[in-house]
Amino acid sequence: MKVWGIHMGEKVGSSPLDKHYVAIGWHELGDLTQCSDSREQLKNALLETFSDIKKGAVAGNAGVLFRFVNSIHVNDIVVYPSKADRMVNIGRVTSDYHHVEHDQHEYPNQRSIEWLGSFPRSDFSQAALNEIGAFITLFTVKRHATEFLNKVNLTASLEQSDNYNPDDAEDDTDASDDSTATESVAQQAVQTTEDFIIKQLHSKLNGYEFEYFVAHILECMGYKARVSSKSGDGGVDVIAHKDELGFEPPIIKVQCKKSTGQNGEPEVNQLLGALGEGEYALFVNLGSYSRPARLLERNKAKLRLIDGDELVDLVLEHYGQLSPKYRTLLPLKQIYVADLA
């Protein structure tokens, strides 16, 4: 049994979890069983299909395609870090390779999966997150495989597997062009910073302190903000407004959740129920929101949901305005990384 890491684009949303699969793209190649007997055959197919492909990227892409069709086996484990909701999903492979014609997300090359669990990124060490943060689409998880398997109670299975070798010499990256390697390092730097900020806020602040942090971010954005009392707030943790006294609309009622998991529609509806005339609802968490909650946001003009990624963006945008207290909590320095995407 091997442990594989796989990346899929944010556009797939929750489809892989809802429909129990993992997939890779390259839909222009058609059914890969027609050209996957060897890596050389796949290299030729890539060169014939994509006239503008960089020569340095051919070997790496061919390696990904070959491994997805030929190297993954039923009962192998897949670790899928979702870009849509910051969750790390772990599942077991239940099928051989198959091609799905006209996949709506243009990810037709698929493997069926039995999902064993979904966990917030904050549940894992930064070293483990770095390993699955590789820019390559498909790779073997070696150094921290046990950490991921522990989450789904499969460590013993890994240790007793006859064909598992943590020092497997297989080259996961194959030959890669300089641009791809540079982009990978840049992406990992960005992701590591996001993980650091969310872990610091989650581990160093209690719920009430997190409310004060959100209020401070709103003040950095130009609002006047005050934190509600600890009890009897009816789901409202912070009240924000533009005028000094808070009499002029719009009045923003904010609910803050320090959770790194998902918040759902019932919690969001509770906040909406606290609104009066001329008031707006803002829900802030460190994790993500369920599909029904996001649908509610799209249908309610007075509702805004801010997840962990968006909160990190606000922290970075207003970092220079943060109080010394919060800059000490989140020690950062500004750097530039290559943006080749």
Buried (B, 14 or more C-beta within 10 A) or exposed (E): BBBBBBBBEEEBBBBBBEEBBBBBBBBEBBBBBEBBEEBEBBBBBBEEEBEEEBEBBBBBBBBBBBBBBBBBEEEBBBBBBBBBBBBBBBBBBBBEBBBBEEBEBBBBBBBBBEBBBBBBBBBBEBEBBBBBBBBBBBBBBBEBBBBBBEBBEBBEBBEEBEEBEEEEEEEBBBBBBEEBBBBBEBBBBBBBBBBBBBBBBBEEBEEEEBBBBBBBBBBBEEBBBEBBEEEEBEBBBBBBBEEEEEEEEEBBBBBBBBBBBBBBBEBBBBBBEBBEEEBBBBBBBBBBBBBEBBEBBEEBEBBBBBBBBEBBEBBBEBBEBBEEEBEEBBEEEEEEBEEEE
